[in-house]
Amino acid sequence: MTAGEWRPVPLRLETDLQHGGRWTSLRTAGREWLWTNPDPGSSQARDTAGPDADFVDAGGVEECLPTVRGRPDHGAAWTRPWTGAAENAWVELPGVGVLNRRISQGDADVRVDYRLTARPRTLFLHAVHALLDVSPAGRLSVPHPQTMIILDVDDTYRPWPDGLDRLGPDDGSAICALLPDCRQAVVTDRDHALRMQWDAPGRSELCSLLLWRNLGGWPADRPYTSIGIEPMIGRAADLSTADSGECVRVDDTGRVDWTLSLTALVRLTTSSDASDTKGS
């Protein structure tokens, strides 16, 4: 992406506090960035899911803490109602602590500030489980070469991108990859782009990116397509099997802070930003 070819545009975020603080919309005047599962039963199943339920892939963005894989499936935050207002909300996670989320919406970006308040030495992982609506032309870029970790395979370590930067078209595959030491990602979809930047003060080395690229390869009985671009703090997906050095540890202050910023951009050659829609 060449900076001079793109300009930022207003981006707006909507959430549903009653249902796990889920992000339900992230949109510009020209497009919606969040994917919604086309199965009409997924939304109902997601809204009725209680603590310790198996994950329901309804779409949008789910807050996965203290784990992504393992138990509770995709963490404990997504199944519990949050307290507060859209711009400042929190949820109590039994046995973990209190997760607070502040949302600031500027003219051209959205900033999300997180804080976990917990007992010192508590270990956790956090992924912003963002399922994005992109066309087969979608591409993912990260700022410098990476060695990525592919989950669920024998040849775990591979160089980035090894083809995984292409987010379509469907090829019947489903791959989950973790990119450690990653604090920025850009998804480009023709004339639109979404830039994500995240960091944890004093813990930058624990920032990573989790990619779920499901191109009609999962589940085996009724496969569909979903693209997860998931900023993380932590370097593993399953808290129960991770090495302690891969997890975030609450220090003696009793809290951990981290921040995610999102910026939407359009290509300057776009003829009508307001009427552009995602290609198919």
VENSUL-V463557 format. One record per residue. N is the residue number from 1. RES is the residue in one letter. PHI is phi in whole degrees, 0 to 359 (999 if undefined). NEAR is the number of other ideal C-beta (glycine too) atoms within 10 Angstrom. D_LAST is the distance of its C-alpha to the last C-alpha in Angstrom with 1 decimal. Layout:
n=[N:N]
res=[RES:RES]
phi=[PHI:PHI]
near=[NEAR:NEAR]
d_last=[D_LAST:D_LAST]
This chain:
n=[1:2:3:4:5:6:7:8:9:10:11:12:13:14:15:16:17:18:19:20:21:22:23:24:25:26:27:28:29:30:31:32:33:34:35:36:37:38:39:40:41:42:43:44:45:46:47:48:49:50:51:52:53:54:55:56:57:58:59:60:61:62:63:64:65:66:67:68:69:70:71:72:73:74:75:76:77:78:79:80:81:82:83:84:85:86:87:88:89:90:91:92:93:94:95:96:97:98:99:100:101:102:103:104:105:106:107:108:109:110:111:112:113:114:115:116:117:118:119:120:121:122:123:124:125:126:127:128:129:130:131:132:133:134:135:136:137:138:139:140:141:142:143:144:145:146:147:148:149:150:151:152:153:154:155:156:157:158:159:160:161:162:163:164:165:166:167:168:169:170:171:172:173:174:175:176:177:178:179:180:181:182:183:184:185:186:187:188:189:190:191:192:193:194:195:196:197:198:199:200:201:202:203:204:205:206:207:208:209:210:211:212:213:214:215:216:217:218:219:220:221:222:223:224:225:226:227:228:229:230:231:232:233:234:235:236:237:238:239:240:241:242:243:244:245:246:247:248:249:250:251:252:253:254:255:256:257:258:259:260:261:262:263:264:265:266:267:268:269:270:271:272:273:274:275:276:277:278:279:280]
res=[M:T:A:G:E:W:R:P:V:P:L:R:L:E:T:D:L:Q:H:G:G:R:W:T:S:L:R:T:A:G:R:E:W:L:W:T:N:P:D:P:G:S:S:Q:A:R:D:T:A:G:P:D:A:D:F:V:D:A:G:G:V:E:E:C:L:P:T:V:R:G:R:P:D:H:G:A:A:W:T:R:P:W:T:G:A:A:E:N:A:W:V:E:L:P:G:V:G:V:L:N:R:R:I:S:Q:G:D:A:D:V:R:V:D:Y:R:L:T:A:R:P:R:T:L:F:L:H:A:V:H:A:L:L:D:V:S:P:A:G:R:L:S:V:P:H:P:Q:T:M:I:I:L:D:V:D:D:T:Y:R:P:W:P:D:G:L:D:R:L:G:P:D:D:G:S:A:I:C:A:L:L:P:D:C:R:Q:A:V:V:T:D:R:D:H:A:L:R:M:Q:W:D:A:P:G:R:S:E:L:C:S:L:L:L:W:R:N:L:G:G:W:P:A:D:R:P:Y:T:S:I:G:I:E:P:M:I:G:R:A:A:D:L:S:T:A:D:S:G:E:C:V:R:V:D:D:T:G:R:V:D:W:T:L:S:L:T:A:L:V:R:L:T:T:S:S:D:A:S:D:T:K:G:S]
phi=[999:264:304:292:267:230:224:288:228:303:231:233:245:236:228:234:292:297:248:73:69:304:280:256:206:218:223:250:294:259:191:260:271:267:277:237:299:290:290:297:283:292:295:295:296:293:289:258:291:252:309:74:289:294:298:248:274:275:108:75:233:247:271:257:205:265:208:254:272:86:237:295:300:64:92:254:279:285:258:243:293:262:246:113:239:306:277:205:226:210:218:268:249:305:79:241:158:243:261:248:226:249:244:241:251:268:293:225:205:236:243:238:255:249:215:255:255:203:294:307:79:296:257:201:233:219:236:273:282:266:260:256:265:232:279:300:275:298:225:244:231:235:287:207:304:231:258:255:248:268:276:72:227:280:273:295:266:219:283:283:260:51:87:281:288:275:263:179:277:300:224:82:258:213:228:244:230:246:251:288:55:234:230:206:212:232:256:248:226:58:268:233:215:232:255:243:225:216:197:232:307:78:224:302:293:267:285:206:232:253:248:245:248:255:257:76:251:209:286:298:279:218:293:216:246:209:240:256:244:236:301:224:244:118:234:206:256:238:299:288:247:285:292:301:289:269:256:267:248:290:270:292:288:80:207:225:244:205:223:234:240:233:229:260:225:233:289:296:280:298:287:213:301:290:257:296:229:297:288:229]
near=[12:6:7:6:12:22:13:16:19:14:21:12:21:14:24:17:17:11:21:25:24:23:24:15:15:23:16:21:14:18:22:14:25:19:20:15:18:9:14:7:10:16:16:12:15:23:14:11:20:7:11:10:15:10:18:21:21:23:23:23:27:29:25:26:28:26:27:27:22:17:13:19:18:25:29:24:23:26:22:21:12:23:14:14:10:15:12:13:18:16:24:14:19:8:9:23:22:14:27:19:22:15:18:14:15:12:8:14:16:19:16:22:15:20:16:23:18:20:10:11:10:19:17:22:27:25:27:24:25:27:23:21:18:24:15:14:15:22:17:22:15:18:11:8:8:19:11:22:19:17:16:10:11:5:6:12:8:16:9:20:18:11:11:17:16:15:22:17:12:13:12:9:13:18:18:20:21:24:22:18:14:22:19:17:21:19:21:21:21:18:20:26:20:22:19:19:18:23:17:20:9:10:16:13:12:21:23:26:25:28:24:22:23:20:21:15:16:19:10:7:5:7:15:16:19:19:20:21:25:24:26:27:27:27:23:24:25:14:22:10:11:18:8:8:10:19:19:24:15:19:13:6:9:13:14:25:17:23:16:20:18:20:19:24:22:22:17:11:8:17:7:7:17:10:9:18:12:17:14:6]
d_last=[21.0:23.7:25.0:25.9:22.4:21.1:22.6:22.5:21.5:22.9:21.5:22.8:23.3:24.4:26.2:28.0:31.5:32.7:30.2:30.6:29.6:25.9:23.4:21.4:19.5:18.8:17.4:17.7:17.9:14.4:12.5:13.4:13.6:15.0:13.5:15.4:16.3:15.4:18.9:21.1:24.1:22.9:23.5:27.0:27.8:26.8:28.9:31.9:31.9:35.2:36.6:36.4:33.7:31.2:27.9:25.4:21.7:20.7:18.4:19.1:21.8:25.1:28.2:29.5:33.2:35.6:33.5:30.0:31.2:34.6:36.3:35.4:32.0:29.7:32.8:34.8:33.2:30.2:32.4:34.9:35.1:35.4:38.1:38.1:35.6:32.0:33.2:35.8:35.7:37.2:37.5:40.5:39.8:42.9:44.4:42.1:42.5:40.8:37.4:37.0:33.8:34.0:31.0:31.4:28.9:29.5:28.3:25.6:25.5:26.2:29.1:29.9:33.4:34.4:38.0:39.3:43.0:44.7:47.8:48.4:47.3:44.6:41.8:38.1:34.5:31.7:28.0:25.5:23.2:19.9:16.8:13.8:10.3:8.2:5.1:6.8:8.1:10.0:13.8:16.9:20.2:23.7:26.6:28.9:29.2:29.4:30.9:28.8:30.0:28.1:29.1:30.2:31.0:34.2:33.1:32.4:32.4:30.0:29.2:26.0:23.3:23.9:20.3:19.3:17.8:14.7:12.5:10.6:10.0:12.2:15.8:18.0:19.3:20.2:22.0:23.7:25.0:27.3:27.7:31.2:32.5:29.1:28.9:25.8:22.1:19.3:15.6:13.7:10.0:10.1:12.5:13.0:15.3:17.3:20.7:22.9:26.6:29.2:32.9:36.0:39.2:41.6:39.2:36.5:37.1:35.8:32.3:29.5:25.8:24.6:21.3:20.0:17.3:16.9:14.5:15.8:19.3:20.9:22.8:24.4:25.0:21.6:19.0:15.7:13.3:14.4:14.7:18.1:19.2:22.8:25.5:28.8:32.5:34.1:33.5:33.2:31.2:34.2:37.2:39.5:39.3:38.6:41.4:42.8:42.0:38.3:38.4:39.1:42.8:44.1:47.0:50.3:48.8:47.1:43.7:40.6:38.3:34.9:32.2:28.4:27.0:23.4:22.3:19.1:18.7:17.0:17.5:20.4:19.0:16.5:18.0:17.7:17.1:17.7:15.2:12.2:9.3:6.5:3.7:0.0]
